[in-house]
Every structure is written in C-alpha cells, then in structure tokens.
Amino acid sequence: MDTFKTNNEKQRAPRNRTITLSEKEQISLSNKLKSFSNKITLSDIENITINQDLYEAAVYLPDSFVDLMFVDPPYNLTKSFNGRKFKQMPVDEYAVWLDSWLSKLIRILKPNASIYICGDWQSASAIYDVASKYFIIQNRITWEREKGRGALSNWKNCSEDIFYCTFSKNYTFNADSVKIKRKVLAPYTHSTGEPKDWERSEMGDFRLTFSSNIWTDITVPYWSMSENTDHPTQKPEKLLAKIILASSNEGDIVFDPFLGSGTTSVVAKKLNRKYCGIEIDKTYCCIAQKRLIMADNDNHIQGYDDGVFWERNTLNAILHNKKTKNMSKIANEQNKTIKLL
C-alpha cells in the first residue's frame, strides 16, 4: 500500500466544488478499504473498494460474480496519476500489457456479462485485438470530450472510444432505459390531432429517441461540478449511468478494476446496483469512499432526471422557463393584491 498524496494544498476559487480530503477523513476512510491475501467469497466482495495492485487482487476474487465490468485503464500515453507514472509504449507492447491483466479477469465474469473498455484513437487497435480474443465486440461508442488543447498542426483531440463487448450472445441490454428526451421540432400528428411518436406535457412537447453510439451530450467534470475530483482522467457520472442502466439490472454487480476516484461505484450505488472496484492509489480510494458516503444524501446524476436522460441543456432551459413563469405568476398575484389594497 502507498501513503497519502493529496492536492489539497492548492489554492481554489470560492465556488470550487472539487471533492478533497482532510487529514481526518483520510485516516477514517482508509479504514474502510480492503485488501486480500486469501481467496474471498461473494459476500466479501459486495459494495467494497479494494486498495491493492490489480495483479495481486485478481487472484483472490471469486469466480463468475460480475454482471457488468467497466474498464478504464491508463491509455497509451505518458501520464502521472498522483505521482504514479504510466509511460507510453509501442502499440504491440501496449496490447501485451492489456492482455496481461484482462486475461486474469475472464473467470470472474458471469456467462451473460457485459464488458466496456475505454480508450482513445491511439489505443483503439490494441483494445480491439485483445478484446476480440475473449469477447464478442458488439459496438464501439465514441463520445465527445470537450476538454483538450488545440493544435496548430493537427486536429484538436476531443473524442474517446468505449468498446462494448459481451461474454456471450445472451446478455442484458435495456434500450428503453437509456432513451434521450428531446424537444420536438417537427410535431407531426395523426388525423385525429394526436401526436405521432411524441407527447405533450406542461413543460412542452417532447420525444423519446433511442441512444446511438455517438455521445455528444456528456459533460466532463470540472471545478464547479459537485462530482469533480483531482483525478486527471475522471469519467463523468452521466457516462457511467448510460452504461450501467443499459447493461445491468437493479441488484446486479458492477465491477471496475481501475476504479480511480470511484465514479463507477458511486453511480452503481445511485442506481441501486451492487459494486466492487480495485484501485492501487490509496488517496483515490479514499475519495471514492467519500463520494459513496455523499451518495447516501444525494443520488442526483447530472443530465438524468426522473428516470430519463435529457438532451443536453434542454432540462435546464425547461426548469429556467418554469421558474420564470412561476415568478411571473407570483408577481401577477402580488400586483392583484396591491390593487385590492
């Protein structure tokens, strides 16, 4: 195990909502972390954070317990994770590295398990080659990541890939759970005047549409968002919510072998799934534990409201209009009262 390394000494803006750890929290939360030196059972694995090297921990995990595995390994880039550096390597070597730990996780998957593996354009070929050895590759999701530096001699890199795989032809996919609610721009109706494939409501006219493999409605966590941490490659809760809702059911076990600051476990908890994650860095593990405690009091997921994914900015615009109308209504009532007086 490593010692704590934090960025809490950084000066932050007053409205910065980044989740940090106090010394007291570090000590308290570290006591909730697990590590193993013997084979464990299913009851030992549910709803825990394992602070251990993946290669060590994988040996002790039980067989066939995972319904959904979300994998977000270091991409084939040179990057520091709280002082622990991952170095870029030739693509064929990166493929060997991927295989070295992925092969150890095959036995923990249920026969109907789904697997999602994250990467970028530089690691995509290696991920495809390795994943296709063990799984059926069903699709490749590409999502837009707004963050990224511009380049004068190249296109700005602002997309990432997620390979969607299954262990067999028998798997869970809840298409209706990840439909997107959009404002209707062309409200076609039947001859009776009833809406075609859309619905009227007090908030407006909306249509539920199937989610595609191109995701442009994801906001990468930043300093004013309550889910933000100092982890350099933190995935958004909304992204995990789409995957967890689509490829698991309530009560299923969601597993993440590179847990980072805990997004997978946190979203699984918010959506009534069981969770388990492995992370080698103790500080990130403690942040994950803090977020799990925070989820007891706040199960909100940005962009997901009342069981529906809303098209980006649509919900905020609706809530703003609703608030404006309510304020206008209140003002009118007050004016009527003043006139009566």
Sequence and secondary structure as in RCSB ss.txt:
>XXXX:A:sequence
MDTFKTNNEKQRAPRNRTITLSEKEQISLSNKLKSFSNKITLSDIENITINQDLYEAAVYLPDSFVDLMFVDPPY
NLTKSFNGRKFKQMPVDEYAVWLDSWLSKLIRILKPNASIYICGDWQSASAIYDVASKYFIIQNRITWEREKGRG
ALSNWKNCSEDIFYCTFSKNYTFNADSVKIKRKVLAPYTHSTGEPKDWERSEMGDFRLTFSSNIWTDITVPYWSM
SENTDHPTQKPEKLLAKIILASSNEGDIVFDPFLGSGTTSVVAKKLNRKYCGIEIDKTYCCIAQKRLIMADNDNH
IQGYDDGVFWERNTLNAILHNKKTKNMSKIANEQNKTIKLL
>XXXX:A:secstr
       TTS   TT       HHHHHHHHTT B  SS   HHHHTTEEEES HHHHHTTS SS EEEEEE    
SS EEETTEEE    HHHHHHHHHHHHHHHGGGEEEEEEEEEEE TTTHHHHHHHHHHHSEEEEEEEEE      
 SSS    EEEEEEEESSS     GGGG EEEE SS  B TTS BSS EEETTEEEEEE   SEE       TTS
TT  S TT   HHHHHHHHHHH  TT EEEESS TTSHHHHHHHHTT EEEEEES HHHHHHHHHHHHHTTT   
BTTEETTEEE TTHHHHHHHHHHHHHHHHHHHHHHHHHHH 
